[in-house]
Structure formats: C-alpha cells, structure tokens
Amino acid sequence: MAFAWTIVAFVVVLALCWRFLGQYMVYVYEGRARWLAWIERPIYRSLRVSPESEQTWQRYAASTIGFTAFALLITYGIFRLQGSLPFNPQHFGAVRSDTAWNTSVSFVTNTNWQSYSGESTMSYLSQMGSLAVQNFLSAAVGMAVAVAMVRGFARKGSTTIGNFWVDLVRSTIYILLPISFVAAIVFMGQGAVETLSGAVSIHNEMNGISQVLGRGPMASQEVIKQLGTNGGGFFNANGANPLENPSGLTNLLSVLLILCIPVAFTYVFGKMVFNVRQGVAILAVMTVIFAGWLTMSTVAEHQSTPAMSQVSISDTGAGNMEGKETRFGVPSSALYNVTSTQTSTGSVDSAADSYTPIGGFAMPTGMMLGEVSPGGVGTGLYGILLFSVLTVFIGGLMVGRTPEFLGKKIQGREVKLATLGVLVMPITVLVLTSVAAAVGAGRAGPLNGGPHGFSEILYAYTSQTNNNGSGFGGLSANTPFYNITGTIGLLLGRFGMIIPVLALAGGLAAKKPVAAGLGTFRTDKPMFAVLLTFVILIVGALTFFPSLALGPLVEQVSHGHFF
C-alpha cells in the first residue's frame, strides 16, 4: 500500500513536470528565457556564432556531426593519456585503445555503454572531464535535434530549422545544469559521495578483515547520468551501489530525473505547434506502452523462480529477489530498470541477468520498440514523431486520401525518411547479432549457453544500437570483437536516425500548410493514439519476434511456464 501511494505522488510530480518544466523549456527554445544571457553571449562569441542566425537542415546536421566528432577526439585523447594526466590518485594507466574508442563513441552518442569496471579503469579526470562532460553535451545534442524536428512541423514555408549551436548552449545552461545542481545537493544530503580523495581502506577490528572502498566525484555524475538519460555509472554496480544511490528517496528521484525531460518534451511539442492536445495524444501513447511493460516486469518478478520451485522453497511473497537490492525490493527495482530501458538511460539498480525470462523480456523489448515510451531526452520525441508520420500515412491509405500531419502533406519523401529512421536500428541489431552468433569471437563472449547466452548477445547489440547502454550481464564484452562491432551499432543507432530526422524536419518546414477538410485524419484524437500504439507494437514485433523466440521466449517455455 505504501508503494502504491508513492507511485500516486510520483505521477502527480511527473504531471507537474509535464506542465511547468515543459512551459519553461518552451521559453528557453523560443529565446524568451534570458536570465543567463551573460553566460550565453561569451560562448557565442567564442564559437563565432550569432544567436539570431539560423541554419538549413544540411548545416544543422553538419554542425551536429562536426561537434560530435570533435568531442569524440577530445574524449579519446583523455582516455589514452590519463596515465600522464592529473587527478589520478589510483595511478591508472592508459585505457586500452579498443576500449577507449568504444567508450568514447558510447558517451558522445549518449549511450554510455561500459564494457569495463569504472572504479578500476577510469581516473577522476576521465570521469569528470570526459564522461560527466559528455553526459551534458550528448544529452543537449539530442534535445537540440528534437527541437529542430518540432520547428519542422511548426514552421510554414521556411528554409531553416534553427541554429544547432544556440540550441545546444541553451539546452545545457538553462535546463540540464540548473536541475543537476539542485538534484546533486539532494543526493549528497542522502549520502552519495562527492570527493576528489582516493580510495579508502577500512579495517574491521571484530573480524580482522580489511576492505578498500572506492570514492570519487559520484553525486554530480549520478544526477546528470539520470537527467540526461545517459546511464553510465562511476561503479560497475551502477545504481545498486549505495555510494551512488544511497536511499529509497534517491532511487525514486533517479526515476523522476530520467522521465521528467522526455515527458515535458511532449508539452513542448504541443505548445510549439499550437496544439497542446497533440502533445497529450503523444504522451498517452507513451504512457500506455510504459505501463504495459512495467506491469509485465513487475508481475513476472513477483513469481517464484524455477530454481526455487525445484527445491520446494516456499514462496515468501517477496518474489524473485535474486540480483536485487533488499533496500528496494521487486516493485522499485522493476520500475527503475523498465524506466531505464524505456528511455535511453541504461542505468540499473538490479541485475537484469537475474530476472525471470519474462521479467527480463520486458527490458530488451522496451528498447526494441524504438525507445519511444517516453524515450531519451529529445530522442524519444523525435523517434515517436517518425512513427507518427508512418501512422498518418497508413491512415491515409485506409481512407484513400493524401495523408496530413498538423497541416503538412505527408508524401513519398517524408515516408521514406521516416521508414529509414525507424528501420535502421532493427536492421543493425539483427545483422550484428547474427555475425556475433556465427563467429567464434562472438560465441566466446556469453557466460551462459543456449537461449540465455543468445539473449546476452542480442541484448548487448540492442542496447548499444538504441543508444541505451544497459547490460544484460554475463557477456564478456570488453574484447576487441565486441568493442569494434559495438561501435558500429553505436554510430548507426545515433546518426542513422538523426540525419533522416533533420532531413524530414527541413522538408516539413518548407511545406505550406493545407486546410483541414472533412476527410482529414485528426491526429489529436483517441483514434490516432490507438493506431499509433499498434503501429509501434507491430513494427517491433515484425522485426524482433523471431530473434526473441530464440532467446527469452524459448527459455521461458523450457522452464515449463508460459508466463
């Protein structure tokens, strides 16, 4: 009952974020929030950018790729030189080249996939100057692209979709930094560690055992990893480590930080296209899918495991606690992990590898739907807008009429770009998984054999290509094979979607609106929301069901259970 009331309060707070954070973000992106103009102006001067100038979609895309490439080189350089750089009390040497490259690409693409143990690999400078910085900047890139997409729908006969550099700066200094600053204070007040001191040795006089505890600048990194839907942790245990996630309050606050900006972006969309009900329709689809997957995971994890049933261990009512923190229990653990995989966050507070087959099934399938419920900061909105374009196209076919979305005709070019953006992820995941399952270097990675081992491979590429970053566990991924092939997924998953999105935004911005008629398919009505939900589910099922049948589904059936 206490958890139910906690969820009610959580939903109320999230609704307030939708309305008020969303309105504040509208002010930011329309240039009406100027209380940090004294910070903005010097940044624009150093970049030689005029905040009044705008870019075509081609220049916007070139700026996005160019900035990411520059950030990638800086991040890689710090990793490779960290043994000679300051703030390295552990005296860690250079990160291995393939690991450094995979990690650099991972963090600049907002994935934060970690094939290594952070506390035994990265110096404090690498953690702060590379990982934490990219937590802010990669999130801001996704937010900038989402706003450019919204402008594409909102503008009429325009050749520009905004300025990447202005959107990047404003996302960072007006939204990400202030929220992170306040939340970090709360985390530190709850016991999260924030220090530049090295590890500390603890000796227990009662049993004579000594233990070395890692420390570092954790609270500040923990907050932005959640808010920016990044997910990479200071520790290998991620959110299960009490030095990162010390209490039930910080656990729930983590979930709120993950969801607040993606949810608020639906209000931003509705407000900027002058149809708030359209934003509500998009939010309703996100909510239905999220609630369904959360229910699936929670119910499955409350069941007794096959191993417990075989040895006749009675059900205590706690459910499957293997791999879960006793501080949080099943409901909070399922909420945290489903939230993390329904967005592009990837942080975890329990071991996904220890979930039941169906409980674990909920996590990769949440990503396989394209991470649109509600998705990452920015990425969730522009991802579901791609599905929306396909939905109105299908709706137009049903009534024999040229489809329209918010007054813009959806024609061949728009449908092709939306299809490309939607399918690049599943094609990449399935090809990379097939290669890994076919070659010896790939088959050497999974700890387990059979369907569970296949699930470990499938999950890894699904996570990286969706720019999620969570790990199923059991896969030895820090090898040249997985680092190199994983990097392919990271890059295609990020830019194989961003470029079609910006091209679509540019094309829509140039279109003149058409008047709604009697045959116009209203996209702010329940019918559109229902159709959009089914399009997302059907695309996900058609692309991934055969591979899921080889992994978690056959594993569930082999245990003698159908649910």
PyMOL commands that set and color helices and strands:
alter all, ss='L'
color gray80, all
select helices_A, chain A and resi 2-29+37-47+57-84+97-108+118-120+124-154+164-190+219-227+238-240+248-272+276-301+306-310+329-342+352-354+357-368+379-399+412-438+440-443+450-465+480-510+526-550+552-558
alter helices_A, ss='H'
color red, helices_A
select strands_A, chain A and resi 200-204+209-213+404-405+408-409
alter strands_A, ss='S'
color yellow, strands_A
deselect
rebuild
show_as cartoon
